[in-house]
Amino acid sequence: MAVQPIRLFGDPVLRQRAQEVDDFDKEIRTLVQDLTDTMLAAPGAGLAAPQIGVGLRVFTWNVDDEVGHLHEVAQLEQVAC
């Protein structure tokens, strides 16, 4: 999709806690593609969403020519009654 600028050490967005992903929707799929494109163009072995200025818990990797992604989906806690 699009290569995004990578935020550098000292950027305030890198110090903020990233939010959990509520739903793996079209917006998140686009984010994953942007992360992957940016990571491969860098080149790099991994890239997290905050590194391109997006405060979500999404991560992409490229290890041994295997490209993948991980996102943390918000889950409701179960409370014992």
C-alpha positions in Angstrom: 0.0 0.0 0.0 2.3 2.8 1.2 5.7 3.2 2.8 5.4 5.4 5.9 8.0 7.5 7.6 9.6 5.7 10.6 9.6 7.6 13.9 12.9 7.9 15.5 14.1 7.6 19.1 12.8 10.6 21.1 9.5 10.9 19.3 6.7 11.3 21.9 4.5 8.7 20.2 7.1 6.0 21.0 6.7 6.7 24.8 2.9 6.3 24.8 1.2 2.9 25.6 -0.3 1.4 22.5 -4.0 0.4 22.5 -5.3 -3.1 21.9 -7.0 -3.8 18.6 -10.8 -4.1 18.9 -11.5 -5.7 15.5 -9.3 -6.9 12.6 -11.1 -4.8 10.1 -10.2 -3.2 6.8 -8.4 -0.3 8.6 -6.2 -2.8 10.5 -5.5 -4.8 7.3 -4.4 -1.6 5.6 -2.2 -0.8 8.6 -0.6 -4.3 8.4 0.1 -3.8 4.7 1.7 -0.4 5.4 3.8 -1.8 8.2 5.0 -4.6 5.9 5.8 -2.3 3.0 7.6 0.1 5.3 9.5 -2.7 7.1 10.7 -4.3 3.8 11.7 -0.9 2.3 13.7 0.0 5.4 15.0 -2.9 5.2 14.2 -4.3 8.6 13.3 -7.5 10.5 10.3 -6.1 12.4 8.2 -3.0 12.8 5.5 -2.0 15.3 2.6 0.3 14.6 3.9 3.0 17.0 7.1 3.2 14.9 5.0 4.7 12.1 2.9 6.9 14.5 -0.1 4.6 15.0 -0.8 3.8 18.7 -2.1 0.3 18.2 -0.6 -3.1 19.3 0.3 -4.4 15.8 3.7 -5.8 14.8 5.1 -7.2 11.5 8.2 -9.3 11.0 10.5 -10.7 8.3 12.6 -13.5 9.6 14.3 -16.0 7.4 12.2 -14.7 4.5 9.0 -15.4 6.4 6.8 -12.3 6.6 4.1 -12.2 9.2 2.1 -10.0 11.6 0.7 -10.1 15.1 -2.0 -8.0 16.7 -3.3 -7.9 20.2 -7.1 -8.1 20.2 -8.9 -6.7 23.3 -10.6 -9.5 25.2 -13.2 -9.3 27.9 -12.0 -10.7 31.2 -14.1 -13.5 32.7 -15.0 -13.0 36.3 -15.8 -16.1 38.4 -19.2 -15.8 40.1 
